[in-house]
Amino acid sequence: MPAQLLDGKILAEKIKTDLKTKIDKLQTKPGLASILVGTNQASQLYIKLKAKACQEVGIEFSTYFLDETCKEEKILDVIDFLNKDPQINGILLQLPLPKKFDTDKIISKISPQKDVDGFHLESKIVSPTVLSIMELIKSTGENLKNKKVVILSNSEKFAEPFKTLLPDCEVTYLSPSAPSSELRAQSSSADILIVAIGKPKFIKPNMVKEDAIIIDVGINKVDGKTIGDVDPAVDKIVSYRSSVPGGVGPITVAALLSNLYQLAKIDK
């Protein structure tokens, strides 16, 4: 049996439908403000997708467009303004920023109470990408107890929330710079393998365990096509693989809006 592809679009629509019902009951619509610096085409597309999703569920959405030539202080001033705006419940800084800016410094300026991406340690919000991955894993219906989860990612910080969200699992972080023998040994022993490294078709069939769950977070453009970090050839071995595109991405947008709703409720 070939792997079952996990479709994030279906799950995202369910999340948004439930969210719209909740938002319709609020006296005041939640407000989300996005900040886009520069003219990155992918970032512009993501902003449009988020604006459309907000409209679908009843969230007030606004975007602050800043030129790449602006000074860093200008971005910080906009964040300060939005931090103080009572009609804004969440602030979304569209990444990546142009290289000349100090991304960590700018992110730290966002109030933890309006941190819709869960960047701050003291934030009550979990990263939308992490929530999206969890939704895909849960959608398999598999018993997750005592499973080995390996997270192959460029950042160990990305792996941290899974230790809390999957308390009955053995969660291991794996760097893509690890020796190839270790990469193969760890990935091929994983019951659940989460891959987020930005390397097209990096995970090959000899790097996965039979009947594993594979969550592919990678988004890579190759010859005009969007492909993941996992070679679809693994489908003859594993039980589940998230689609690319259409897997993690759609749910991440829906999870972002759910986070905003949570922040709006906390604000009440």
Beta strands, then each sheet from edge to edge (+ up, - down):
strand 1: 4-6
strand 2: 31-37
strand 3: 60-66
strand 4: 90-93
strand 5: 148-153
strand 6: 170-174
strand 7: 192-196
strand 8: 213-216
strand 9: 220-222
strand 10: 225-227
strand 11: 240-242
sheet 1: 1+ 11+ 8+ 7+ 5+ 6+
sheet 2: 3+ 2+ 4+
sheet 3: 9+ 10-
end
